[in-house]
Structure formats: structure tokens, C-alpha cells
Amino acid sequence: MDQRRNNATRTNLTEEDIEFIIANTDFERDQILEWHEEFRKKCPNNRLNKANFIKFYKSLIPGDSPAENNFCEHVFSAFDTDNNGYIDFSEFLIAFWIRAKGSLKEKLSWLFDIYDIDKSNYITPWELSRMLKLVLSMKNISDDPYSLAKQIFDDIDRSKDGRLTRHEFIAGCTKYEKYRNLFAPF
């Protein structure tokens, strides 16, 4: 864990934080400072807890069902890269940038992190089925998530080892637009 993340209650943005964000996004220093000011208005302690994140993120997606809540919890886990139970400003801005402006590969890598529920660096058929159940519910699609997961694995699990690596997931979603569109619920 880098030093920048050790003080979870710190409210000031350091030069190291700014350089880290610049290195990982296309934001300029002034934009970062403006975003930080807005983030601090909503999160004075410079941290966004899971409940507040879910409330915020749900405002960005349509619907209000248990599936949306559950999906938002998985998104929170993908944003919380240091697994401390909070999203700090850097985590928020980098993830937001990837979601809004990142390349297809960056967006698919971020989606992989959402679907990799146990953070094992693989997506198993169980994880894919569980996430598909949520996404299908959110999109009001009545397909069977287990059958669909099997079909997806048949199509994109190149090694046929019953688990998807990040590379297989990205390559498969790049090749099959229907899966890419399915995996993102909004």
C-alpha cells in the first residue's frame, strides 16, 4: 500500500495525490483541484462510505430495485482499490474518469473488477452467473443467467479452464459486442 493511502482521514490533497491522479487520467491540475473542492463539499472527511456511495451511484443509474442496490455494492468494491471500506478522492476520481473517459480496454478492465467478486483475479462461472442475474434483472431481461454464463464461458474462456482471466474477459468483450453491452447495466 502506498503512503498516500495510509491516512484515510486526511482531508488535504497532497502534491503526491495530484501527481498520482495526473499520471492515471487526463485531468489537469486545475480540474483536479475543482473536483476535489466539490468532493470535499459532499464528503468533508475526504471519504465516501459504502452507504453514501450507493446512494450517490444509484442516482446515476435508472431503477430502484434490490438488484441495483446489490450491483452498486459491487461497484463500490471495484472503486475501493485499497479495500479500506471507503472511497477516497483519488479512488473516486480515477474510477470516475475510467467510467466516463477511459479507453474501451480500461472500461472493460474496470468491469472485470466488478465481476470478480472475490478479487481472485479470475471470474468464475458462479461469479458471472451472480452478476448476470443482477444485470438481467436491472435490464428487465428474462434470460436464464446460468445458461447465459455457460454460453459466455464457451465463447470467451480461451483456456477452457472454467475461469476467465482479465485478458480473456477483455478480449472476449472486445470481440463480442453483445457481451460488452450486456455486462454494463446502463
Summary of the structure (lengths in Angstrom):
residues: 186
radius of gyration: 17.3
end to end distance: 32.1
largest distance: 49.6
contacts: 509
relative contact order: 0.11
helix: 63%
strand: 4%
